[in-house]
Amino acid sequence: MAQSFAANLRIAAVAALTVTAILPAYAQAPQAVPAPAAPSPSLAAPARPIATTLAPSTFADLAERLLPAVVNIQVVTAAPAQAQGQRPGQGQGQQQPQQRRPDAPQFPPGSPFEEFFRDFFDRQNPQGQGPQAQRRGQSLGSGFVIAAEGYIVTNNHVIDGAEEIRVVFHDNQTLQAKLIGKDQRTDLAVLKVESPKPLPFVRFGDSDRARVGDWVVAIGNPFGLGGSVTQGIISARQRDINAGPYDDFIQTDASINRGNSGGPLFNLAGEVVGVNTAIYSPTGGSVGIGFSIPSAIARNVVDQLRTQGRVRRGWLGVNIQSVTDELAESVGLDKARGAMVARVPENGPAAKAQIKAGDVIVKFDGKDVTDMRRLPRLVAETPVDKSVKVEVWRNRSTVTLDVKLGELEEEQAQAAAPAQRTPQNPAAPAGQVELLGMTIAPITPETKQRFNLGDKAKGVVVVTVAEGSVAQERGIRPGDVIVEIAQTEIGTPTQAQDKVREQRSAGRRSVLIMVERGGEQRFVGLPVSPG
């Protein structure tokens, strides 16, 4: 029995390390977090120019200085009874429903040994585990102190749904924490503990100065093994992992595992340049691809959560899309850059400032919009009610407009799902013409019924799309409505033909088409070819 028990223990310890896939890694006021007047000093070393910061022969001094400001976070939640038997971290990799038994040996929360013994004792003594039994869950994560008076930063997903939050410090002191504020869009949260003495803390650094190849150090609570230090480099910048609208992650090869979520990513000056949040892993363990929220984003969010308990974001009031090479050529841009305005909702800040669909926003508040993903972050980080200058590319020239930003509300951040269209009548509509690999027809009562178009639909409707055509490759399909061609409204198939001929005669290689589907609009660039 003892031999079998030991073998099972080794197997369970390994299995618990191979459960996961991208996962949360167990894982915006614009000034830096101020240093308190308390006697506890910041743990960051004086800033040094990056060019002269050399790799140390050891990270021991840095780790020794920073470890006291990094904490383990234990979150107690109510878990449904049917969660019994679910393996820790299954599907999430960070959330670990720990079903503790009083007769089981006690190990560090989240360790694979605790998981094994819980499962073993449940199999040996299933009594009292009926469907109505009260269950308790525990998730694990990391965090770091940013002020001597007890403010702590972590991930929102670490504390989400918490009934109780405990913070364990490097010296094993445990304090109850209160949630000050959280922000789901950036997955950040701020906690507060009351300590009888000033706490050691760390400062945010400037992640915008960090470069690919820079040394970084991650400290956290992987698998419940607190105070773990790993080192690596910044592998990439501005990663989009489809986690939210403001994705701009730092990628690092410093080992990040379950329980590291919310922990800091330090530069060699001891400054926080990232908040460890997610990993990519086909196995559940670290494979050298971890993701951290840059301090340039985190600092702003954290400051607002500390001071007002929530985050207020600027709102421009536009729907945008990426500028492809074809779209850039269609509107006369030198290269693909900026964010193309696909739709301008009524009564929003952009509509009041006369921003129009088809404009390409190339500069916002003096900052270049290098691509579509950059604009939402720039707008969100701008104070509500601030008046800014927005530079747009319109009719092959630059126009500068003044916009007073509004505040982004939850409903404004949600995109409506496009309506599904099901052709009802296969009969060919009258007046249809062939154009750019499509067959288009007037919008009539018949075509409205056939393609389930709204009563207010305007333009021409796409009846068919040629197999293998560029139009098909770029996502145009039957039932789409062409509203504009070359930023001119179209009402009939003949007008559409005339506009394409005009663009061809002017020597244009492609033409900009506004397509509407299910109430959502976007632009498509199509090559100007005969027909």
Beta strands, then each sheet from edge to edge (+ up, - down):
strand 1: 23-24
strand 2: 70-79
strand 3: 135-145
strand 4: 151-154
strand 5: 164-168
strand 6: 174-183
strand 7: 188-193
strand 8: 215-220
strand 9: 228-239
strand 10: 249-252
strand 11: 264-266
strand 12: 272-279
strand 13: 290-294
strand 14: 314-315
strand 15: 319-322
strand 16: 339-343
strand 17: 360-364
strand 18: 367-368
strand 19: 387-394
strand 20: 397-404
strand 21: 406-407
strand 22: 433-435
strand 23: 438-442
strand 24: 460-465
strand 25: 481-485
strand 26: 488-489
strand 27: 510-517
strand 28: 520-527
sheet 1: 1+ 12- 11+ 8- 9+ 10- 13+
sheet 2: 2+ 3- 4+ 7- 6+ 5- 2+
sheet 3: 14+ 21-
sheet 4: 15+ 16- 17+ 18-
sheet 5: 15+ 16- 17+ 19- 20+
sheet 6: 22+ 23- 24+ 25- 26+
sheet 7: 22+ 23- 24+ 25- 27+ 28-
end
